[in-house]
Amino acid sequence: MKAKTLSLLVVTMILSLGGRVLAQEQSTAWQNLTEAQQEILQPYADDWATISPTRRSRLAAGASRWSEMQPDDRRAAQSRFQTWRNLSDEQRDRIRNRYQEFQKLPANERTRIRRNFDRFSALPAERRQQLRDRYRRMSPEQRQRTRDRLRDRARTTRPHTGTRKSPRL
């Protein structure tokens, strides 16, 4: 009885996944793409049928985002992509690994890191360079102590609410 139930469950899962894959394949069929998507994805047109459904879906979504971008945003994206392409395989792997580590962090930690990055990005270029240079001159132990100190300070500091209590007179 258990074997029959298990095999029925496996068959049901395969059929449901197969239906999802089939629907995904149909939704990303070349003829189902918009004109804008087809224009952007033209370099892939001849090989479109041989591309995996997951990749076709990602390409189609990317083409939709691209077609909705403003010219300045497109130029910035092209610049970032060119920078990415100029990186070595080792550098790209390191970035991917750091991103995966970042994604595993708790949401509050990711928020803290993003907030700190935004604060750093808002600094004048000269100050950012000074901080980078100072960090590069540190020994690995000093760097770790600095990271630990900042992390501890972030945990013990209450978030700024924008209101101050008035002093008692």
Biotite code that builds the C-alpha atoms (Angstrom):
import biotite.structure as struc

atoms = struc.array([
    struc.Atom([0.000, 0.000, 0.000], chain_id="A", res_id=1, res_name="MET", atom_name="CA", element="C"),
    struc.Atom([2.770, 2.451, 0.922], chain_id="A", res_id=2, res_name="LYS", atom_name="CA", element="C"),
    struc.Atom([4.651, 1.726, -2.319], chain_id="A", res_id=3, res_name="ALA", atom_name="CA", element="C"),
    struc.Atom([1.502, 2.371, -4.358], chain_id="A", res_id=4, res_name="LYS", atom_name="CA", element="C"),
    struc.Atom([0.854, 5.675, -2.541], chain_id="A", res_id=5, res_name="THR", atom_name="CA", element="C"),
    struc.Atom([4.478, 6.713, -2.917], chain_id="A", res_id=6, res_name="LEU", atom_name="CA", element="C"),
    struc.Atom([4.545, 5.928, -6.627], chain_id="A", res_id=7, res_name="SER", atom_name="CA", element="C"),
    struc.Atom([1.262, 7.795, -7.113], chain_id="A", res_id=8, res_name="LEU", atom_name="CA", element="C"),
    struc.Atom([2.743, 10.809, -5.288], chain_id="A", res_id=9, res_name="LEU", atom_name="CA", element="C"),
    struc.Atom([5.895, 10.729, -7.450], chain_id="A", res_id=10, res_name="VAL", atom_name="CA", element="C"),
    struc.Atom([3.853, 10.505, -10.666], chain_id="A", res_id=11, res_name="VAL", atom_name="CA", element="C"),
    struc.Atom([1.651, 13.397, -9.520], chain_id="A", res_id=12, res_name="THR", atom_name="CA", element="C"),
    struc.Atom([4.699, 15.541, -8.767], chain_id="A", res_id=13, res_name="MET", atom_name="CA", element="C"),
    struc.Atom([6.281, 14.754, -12.132], chain_id="A", res_id=14, res_name="ILE", atom_name="CA", element="C"),
    struc.Atom([3.084, 15.589, -13.974], chain_id="A", res_id=15, res_name="LEU", atom_name="CA", element="C"),
    struc.Atom([2.596, 18.852, -12.082], chain_id="A", res_id=16, res_name="SER", atom_name="CA", element="C"),
    struc.Atom([6.187, 19.897, -12.719], chain_id="A", res_id=17, res_name="LEU", atom_name="CA", element="C"),
    struc.Atom([5.912, 18.834, -16.330], chain_id="A", res_id=18, res_name="GLY", atom_name="CA", element="C"),
    struc.Atom([2.833, 20.992, -16.747], chain_id="A", res_id=19, res_name="GLY", atom_name="CA", element="C"),
    struc.Atom([4.630, 23.955, -15.214], chain_id="A", res_id=20, res_name="ARG", atom_name="CA", element="C"),
    struc.Atom([7.641, 23.483, -17.500], chain_id="A", res_id=21, res_name="VAL", atom_name="CA", element="C"),
    struc.Atom([5.344, 23.130, -20.516], chain_id="A", res_id=22, res_name="LEU", atom_name="CA", element="C"),
    struc.Atom([3.509, 26.329, -19.568], chain_id="A", res_id=23, res_name="ALA", atom_name="CA", element="C"),
    struc.Atom([6.836, 28.109, -19.107], chain_id="A", res_id=24, res_name="GLN", atom_name="CA", element="C"),
    struc.Atom([8.060, 26.849, -22.486], chain_id="A", res_id=25, res_name="GLU", atom_name="CA", element="C"),
    struc.Atom([4.885, 28.061, -24.170], chain_id="A", res_id=26, res_name="GLN", atom_name="CA", element="C"),
    struc.Atom([4.951, 31.473, -22.475], chain_id="A", res_id=27, res_name="SER", atom_name="CA", element="C"),
    struc.Atom([8.531, 32.054, -23.601], chain_id="A", res_id=28, res_name="THR", atom_name="CA", element="C"),
    struc.Atom([8.092, 30.734, -27.104], chain_id="A", res_id=29, res_name="ALA", atom_name="CA", element="C"),
    struc.Atom([9.562, 33.218, -29.588], chain_id="A", res_id=30, res_name="TRP", atom_name="CA", element="C"),
    struc.Atom([6.197, 34.035, -31.145], chain_id="A", res_id=31, res_name="GLN", atom_name="CA", element="C"),
    struc.Atom([4.752, 34.839, -27.692], chain_id="A", res_id=32, res_name="ASN", atom_name="CA", element="C"),
    struc.Atom([7.363, 37.527, -26.986], chain_id="A", res_id=33, res_name="LEU", atom_name="CA", element="C"),
    struc.Atom([6.470, 41.160, -27.537], chain_id="A", res_id=34, res_name="THR", atom_name="CA", element="C"),
    struc.Atom([7.990, 43.031, -30.466], chain_id="A", res_id=35, res_name="GLU", atom_name="CA", element="C"),
    struc.Atom([10.235, 44.938, -28.061], chain_id="A", res_id=36, res_name="ALA", atom_name="CA", element="C"),
    struc.Atom([11.464, 41.695, -26.480], chain_id="A", res_id=37, res_name="GLN", atom_name="CA", element="C"),
    struc.Atom([12.088, 40.130, -29.885], chain_id="A", res_id=38, res_name="GLN", atom_name="CA", element="C"),
    struc.Atom([14.052, 43.179, -30.999], chain_id="A", res_id=39, res_name="GLU", atom_name="CA", element="C"),
    struc.Atom([16.234, 43.132, -27.882], chain_id="A", res_id=40, res_name="ILE", atom_name="CA", element="C"),
    struc.Atom([16.703, 39.352, -28.005], chain_id="A", res_id=41, res_name="LEU", atom_name="CA", element="C"),
    struc.Atom([17.322, 39.195, -31.779], chain_id="A", res_id=42, res_name="GLN", atom_name="CA", element="C"),
    struc.Atom([20.867, 37.776, -31.312], chain_id="A", res_id=43, res_name="PRO", atom_name="CA", element="C"),
    struc.Atom([19.238, 34.713, -29.694], chain_id="A", res_id=44, res_name="TYR", atom_name="CA", element="C"),
    struc.Atom([16.498, 34.227, -32.318], chain_id="A", res_id=45, res_name="ALA", atom_name="CA", element="C"),
    struc.Atom([18.129, 31.353, -34.226], chain_id="A", res_id=46, res_name="ASP", atom_name="CA", element="C"),
    struc.Atom([18.939, 29.400, -31.053], chain_id="A", res_id=47, res_name="ASP", atom_name="CA", element="C"),
    struc.Atom([15.840, 30.364, -29.031], chain_id="A", res_id=48, res_name="TRP", atom_name="CA", element="C"),
    struc.Atom([14.247, 26.896, -29.201], chain_id="A", res_id=49, res_name="ALA", atom_name="CA", element="C"),
    struc.Atom([17.413, 25.230, -27.853], chain_id="A", res_id=50, res_name="THR", atom_name="CA", element="C"),
    struc.Atom([17.780, 27.552, -24.845], chain_id="A", res_id=51, res_name="ILE", atom_name="CA", element="C"),
    struc.Atom([16.479, 26.097, -21.575], chain_id="A", res_id=52, res_name="SER", atom_name="CA", element="C"),
    struc.Atom([13.019, 27.314, -20.521], chain_id="A", res_id=53, res_name="PRO", atom_name="CA", element="C"),
    struc.Atom([14.434, 28.823, -17.327], chain_id="A", res_id=54, res_name="THR", atom_name="CA", element="C"),
    struc.Atom([17.046, 30.835, -19.212], chain_id="A", res_id=55, res_name="ARG", atom_name="CA", element="C"),
    struc.Atom([14.495, 31.914, -21.840], chain_id="A", res_id=56, res_name="ARG", atom_name="CA", element="C"),
    struc.Atom([12.232, 33.128, -19.058], chain_id="A", res_id=57, res_name="SER", atom_name="CA", element="C"),
    struc.Atom([15.091, 35.127, -17.487], chain_id="A", res_id=58, res_name="ARG", atom_name="CA", element="C"),
    struc.Atom([16.082, 36.587, -20.857], chain_id="A", res_id=59, res_name="LEU", atom_name="CA", element="C"),
    struc.Atom([12.493, 37.583, -21.600], chain_id="A", res_id=60, res_name="ALA", atom_name="CA", element="C"),
    struc.Atom([12.130, 39.239, -18.174], chain_id="A", res_id=61, res_name="ALA", atom_name="CA", element="C"),
    struc.Atom([15.423, 41.073, -18.687], chain_id="A", res_id=62, res_name="GLY", atom_name="CA", element="C"),
    struc.Atom([14.327, 42.260, -22.119], chain_id="A", res_id=63, res_name="ALA", atom_name="CA", element="C"),
    struc.Atom([11.102, 43.610, -20.593], chain_id="A", res_id=64, res_name="SER", atom_name="CA", element="C"),
    struc.Atom([13.043, 45.503, -17.917], chain_id="A", res_id=65, res_name="ARG", atom_name="CA", element="C"),
    struc.Atom([15.457, 46.834, -20.563], chain_id="A", res_id=66, res_name="TRP", atom_name="CA", element="C"),
    struc.Atom([12.658, 48.112, -22.784], chain_id="A", res_id=67, res_name="SER", atom_name="CA", element="C"),
    struc.Atom([11.169, 50.036, -19.835], chain_id="A", res_id=68, res_name="GLU", atom_name="CA", element="C"),
    struc.Atom([14.482, 51.699, -18.832], chain_id="A", res_id=69, res_name="MET", atom_name="CA", element="C"),
    struc.Atom([15.290, 55.341, -19.431], chain_id="A", res_id=70, res_name="GLN", atom_name="CA", element="C"),
    struc.Atom([18.335, 56.049, -21.665], chain_id="A", res_id=71, res_name="PRO", atom_name="CA", element="C"),
    struc.Atom([20.509, 57.090, -18.696], chain_id="A", res_id=72, res_name="ASP", atom_name="CA", element="C"),
    struc.Atom([19.610, 53.886, -16.840], chain_id="A", res_id=73, res_name="ASP", atom_name="CA", element="C"),
    struc.Atom([20.466, 51.838, -19.939], chain_id="A", res_id=74, res_name="ARG", atom_name="CA", element="C"),
    struc.Atom([23.878, 53.504, -20.230], chain_id="A", res_id=75, res_name="ARG", atom_name="CA", element="C"),
    struc.Atom([24.569, 52.835, -16.545], chain_id="A", res_id=76, res_name="ALA", atom_name="CA", element="C"),
    struc.Atom([23.526, 49.187, -16.932], chain_id="A", res_id=77, res_name="ALA", atom_name="CA", element="C"),
    struc.Atom([25.735, 48.787, -20.017], chain_id="A", res_id=78, res_name="GLN", atom_name="CA", element="C"),
    struc.Atom([28.652, 50.274, -18.112], chain_id="A", res_id=79, res_name="SER", atom_name="CA", element="C"),
    struc.Atom([28.129, 47.890, -15.168], chain_id="A", res_id=80, res_name="ARG", atom_name="CA", element="C"),
    struc.Atom([27.858, 44.939, -17.551], chain_id="A", res_id=81, res_name="PHE", atom_name="CA", element="C"),
    struc.Atom([31.053, 45.948, -19.327], chain_id="A", res_id=82, res_name="GLN", atom_name="CA", element="C"),
    struc.Atom([32.834, 46.201, -15.980], chain_id="A", res_id=83, res_name="THR", atom_name="CA", element="C"),
    struc.Atom([31.538, 42.721, -15.107], chain_id="A", res_id=84, res_name="TRP", atom_name="CA", element="C"),
    struc.Atom([32.759, 41.289, -18.425], chain_id="A", res_id=85, res_name="ARG", atom_name="CA", element="C"),
    struc.Atom([36.224, 42.763, -17.839], chain_id="A", res_id=86, res_name="ASN", atom_name="CA", element="C"),
    struc.Atom([36.607, 40.926, -14.522], chain_id="A", res_id=87, res_name="LEU", atom_name="CA", element="C"),
    struc.Atom([38.577, 37.701, -14.375], chain_id="A", res_id=88, res_name="SER", atom_name="CA", element="C"),
    struc.Atom([36.723, 34.431, -13.728], chain_id="A", res_id=89, res_name="ASP", atom_name="CA", element="C"),
    struc.Atom([38.263, 34.371, -10.256], chain_id="A", res_id=90, res_name="GLU", atom_name="CA", element="C"),
    struc.Atom([36.967, 37.858, -9.469], chain_id="A", res_id=91, res_name="GLN", atom_name="CA", element="C"),
    struc.Atom([33.470, 36.981, -10.688], chain_id="A", res_id=92, res_name="ARG", atom_name="CA", element="C"),
    struc.Atom([33.458, 33.788, -8.611], chain_id="A", res_id=93, res_name="ASP", atom_name="CA", element="C"),
    struc.Atom([34.525, 35.749, -5.541], chain_id="A", res_id=94, res_name="ARG", atom_name="CA", element="C"),
    struc.Atom([31.717, 38.281, -6.119], chain_id="A", res_id=95, res_name="ILE", atom_name="CA", element="C"),
    struc.Atom([29.147, 35.516, -6.607], chain_id="A", res_id=96, res_name="ARG", atom_name="CA", element="C"),
    struc.Atom([30.284, 33.807, -3.402], chain_id="A", res_id=97, res_name="ASN", atom_name="CA", element="C"),
    struc.Atom([30.117, 37.052, -1.417], chain_id="A", res_id=98, res_name="ARG", atom_name="CA", element="C"),
    struc.Atom([26.607, 37.677, -2.799], chain_id="A", res_id=99, res_name="TYR", atom_name="CA", element="C"),
    struc.Atom([25.501, 34.181, -1.751], chain_id="A", res_id=100, res_name="GLN", atom_name="CA", element="C"),
    struc.Atom([26.932, 34.780, 1.732], chain_id="A", res_id=101, res_name="GLU", atom_name="CA", element="C"),
    struc.Atom([25.106, 38.102, 1.873], chain_id="A", res_id=102, res_name="PHE", atom_name="CA", element="C"),
    struc.Atom([21.808, 36.433, 0.901], chain_id="A", res_id=103, res_name="GLN", atom_name="CA", element="C"),
    struc.Atom([22.212, 33.961, 3.801], chain_id="A", res_id=104, res_name="LYS", atom_name="CA", element="C"),
    struc.Atom([22.434, 36.774, 6.372], chain_id="A", res_id=105, res_name="LEU", atom_name="CA", element="C"),
    struc.Atom([19.386, 37.665, 8.462], chain_id="A", res_id=106, res_name="PRO", atom_name="CA", element="C"),
    struc.Atom([17.246, 40.444, 6.989], chain_id="A", res_id=107, res_name="ALA", atom_name="CA", element="C"),
    struc.Atom([18.223, 42.960, 9.684], chain_id="A", res_id=108, res_name="ASN", atom_name="CA", element="C"),
    struc.Atom([21.932, 42.367, 8.998], chain_id="A", res_id=109, res_name="GLU", atom_name="CA", element="C"),
    struc.Atom([21.430, 42.823, 5.230], chain_id="A", res_id=110, res_name="ARG", atom_name="CA", element="C"),
    struc.Atom([19.531, 46.047, 5.948], chain_id="A", res_id=111, res_name="THR", atom_name="CA", element="C"),
    struc.Atom([22.359, 47.289, 8.182], chain_id="A", res_id=112, res_name="ARG", atom_name="CA", element="C"),
    struc.Atom([24.948, 46.554, 5.489], chain_id="A", res_id=113, res_name="ILE", atom_name="CA", element="C"),
    struc.Atom([22.875, 48.282, 2.793], chain_id="A", res_id=114, res_name="ARG", atom_name="CA", element="C"),
    struc.Atom([22.366, 51.317, 5.037], chain_id="A", res_id=115, res_name="ARG", atom_name="CA", element="C"),
    struc.Atom([26.109, 51.542, 5.712], chain_id="A", res_id=116, res_name="ASN", atom_name="CA", element="C"),
    struc.Atom([26.858, 51.219, 2.014], chain_id="A", res_id=117, res_name="PHE", atom_name="CA", element="C"),
    struc.Atom([24.403, 54.009, 1.229], chain_id="A", res_id=118, res_name="ASP", atom_name="CA", element="C"),
    struc.Atom([26.022, 56.228, 3.875], chain_id="A", res_id=119, res_name="ARG", atom_name="CA", element="C"),
    struc.Atom([29.476, 55.458, 2.460], chain_id="A", res_id=120, res_name="PHE", atom_name="CA", element="C"),
    struc.Atom([28.272, 56.159, -1.101], chain_id="A", res_id=121, res_name="SER", atom_name="CA", element="C"),
    struc.Atom([26.881, 59.523, -0.023], chain_id="A", res_id=122, res_name="ALA", atom_name="CA", element="C"),
    struc.Atom([30.314, 60.672, 1.202], chain_id="A", res_id=123, res_name="LEU", atom_name="CA", element="C"),
    struc.Atom([32.411, 62.913, -1.042], chain_id="A", res_id=124, res_name="PRO", atom_name="CA", element="C"),
    struc.Atom([34.733, 60.934, -3.345], chain_id="A", res_id=125, res_name="ALA", atom_name="CA", element="C"),
    struc.Atom([37.819, 62.228, -1.548], chain_id="A", res_id=126, res_name="GLU", atom_name="CA", element="C"),
    struc.Atom([36.592, 61.006, 1.858], chain_id="A", res_id=127, res_name="ARG", atom_name="CA", element="C"),
    struc.Atom([35.639, 57.600, 0.427], chain_id="A", res_id=128, res_name="ARG", atom_name="CA", element="C"),
    struc.Atom([39.156, 57.255, -1.000], chain_id="A", res_id=129, res_name="GLN", atom_name="CA", element="C"),
    struc.Atom([40.708, 58.220, 2.358], chain_id="A", res_id=130, res_name="GLN", atom_name="CA", element="C"),
    struc.Atom([38.671, 55.519, 4.103], chain_id="A", res_id=131, res_name="LEU", atom_name="CA", element="C"),
    struc.Atom([39.608, 52.920, 1.463], chain_id="A", res_id=132, res_name="ARG", atom_name="CA", element="C"),
    struc.Atom([43.304, 53.800, 1.787], chain_id="A", res_id=133, res_name="ASP", atom_name="CA", element="C"),
    struc.Atom([43.169, 53.616, 5.579], chain_id="A", res_id=134, res_name="ARG", atom_name="CA", element="C"),
    struc.Atom([41.453, 50.217, 5.412], chain_id="A", res_id=135, res_name="TYR", atom_name="CA", element="C"),
    struc.Atom([44.024, 48.869, 2.921], chain_id="A", res_id=136, res_name="ARG", atom_name="CA", element="C"),
    struc.Atom([46.886, 49.895, 5.208], chain_id="A", res_id=137, res_name="ARG", atom_name="CA", element="C"),
    struc.Atom([45.422, 47.932, 8.118], chain_id="A", res_id=138, res_name="MET", atom_name="CA", element="C"),
    struc.Atom([46.679, 44.483, 8.998], chain_id="A", res_id=139, res_name="SER", atom_name="CA", element="C"),
    struc.Atom([44.166, 41.615, 8.727], chain_id="A", res_id=140, res_name="PRO", atom_name="CA", element="C"),
    struc.Atom([43.831, 41.641, 12.521], chain_id="A", res_id=141, res_name="GLU", atom_name="CA", element="C"),
    struc.Atom([43.119, 45.374, 12.582], chain_id="A", res_id=142, res_name="GLN", atom_name="CA", element="C"),
    struc.Atom([40.532, 44.950, 9.844], chain_id="A", res_id=143, res_name="ARG", atom_name="CA", element="C"),
    struc.Atom([38.789, 42.193, 11.785], chain_id="A", res_id=144, res_name="GLN", atom_name="CA", element="C"),
    struc.Atom([38.788, 44.254, 15.004], chain_id="A", res_id=145, res_name="ARG", atom_name="CA", element="C"),
    struc.Atom([37.326, 47.198, 13.090], chain_id="A", res_id=146, res_name="THR", atom_name="CA", element="C"),
    struc.Atom([34.589, 45.033, 11.560], chain_id="A", res_id=147, res_name="ARG", atom_name="CA", element="C"),
    struc.Atom([33.795, 43.500, 14.950], chain_id="A", res_id=148, res_name="ASP", atom_name="CA", element="C"),
    struc.Atom([33.694, 46.921, 16.643], chain_id="A", res_id=149, res_name="ARG", atom_name="CA", element="C"),
    struc.Atom([31.355, 48.319, 13.987], chain_id="A", res_id=150, res_name="LEU", atom_name="CA", element="C"),
    struc.Atom([29.126, 45.248, 14.127], chain_id="A", res_id=151, res_name="ARG", atom_name="CA", element="C"),
    struc.Atom([28.928, 45.457, 17.937], chain_id="A", res_id=152, res_name="ASP", atom_name="CA", element="C"),
    struc.Atom([28.180, 49.169, 17.796], chain_id="A", res_id=153, res_name="ARG", atom_name="CA", element="C"),
    struc.Atom([25.373, 48.533, 15.296], chain_id="A", res_id=154, res_name="ALA", atom_name="CA", element="C"),
    struc.Atom([23.845, 45.899, 17.587], chain_id="A", res_id=155, res_name="ARG", atom_name="CA", element="C"),
    struc.Atom([23.924, 48.060, 20.698], chain_id="A", res_id=156, res_name="THR", atom_name="CA", element="C"),
    struc.Atom([22.919, 51.345, 19.106], chain_id="A", res_id=157, res_name="THR", atom_name="CA", element="C"),
    struc.Atom([19.244, 52.013, 18.949], chain_id="A", res_id=158, res_name="ARG", atom_name="CA", element="C"),
    struc.Atom([17.938, 53.059, 15.537], chain_id="A", res_id=159, res_name="PRO", atom_name="CA", element="C"),
    struc.Atom([17.638, 56.816, 15.146], chain_id="A", res_id=160, res_name="HIS", atom_name="CA", element="C"),
    struc.Atom([13.991, 57.786, 15.119], chain_id="A", res_id=161, res_name="THR", atom_name="CA", element="C"),
    struc.Atom([14.516, 61.407, 14.200], chain_id="A", res_id=162, res_name="GLY", atom_name="CA", element="C"),
    struc.Atom([13.081, 62.708, 17.473], chain_id="A", res_id=163, res_name="THR", atom_name="CA", element="C"),
    struc.Atom([15.058, 63.859, 20.471], chain_id="A", res_id=164, res_name="ARG", atom_name="CA", element="C"),
    struc.Atom([13.928, 64.000, 24.016], chain_id="A", res_id=165, res_name="LYS", atom_name="CA", element="C"),
    struc.Atom([14.177, 67.467, 25.390], chain_id="A", res_id=166, res_name="SER", atom_name="CA", element="C"),
    struc.Atom([16.490, 67.848, 28.373], chain_id="A", res_id=167, res_name="PRO", atom_name="CA", element="C"),
    struc.Atom([14.931, 68.230, 31.777], chain_id="A", res_id=168, res_name="ARG", atom_name="CA", element="C"),
    struc.Atom([15.276, 71.620, 33.343], chain_id="A", res_id=169, res_name="LEU", atom_name="CA", element="C"),
])
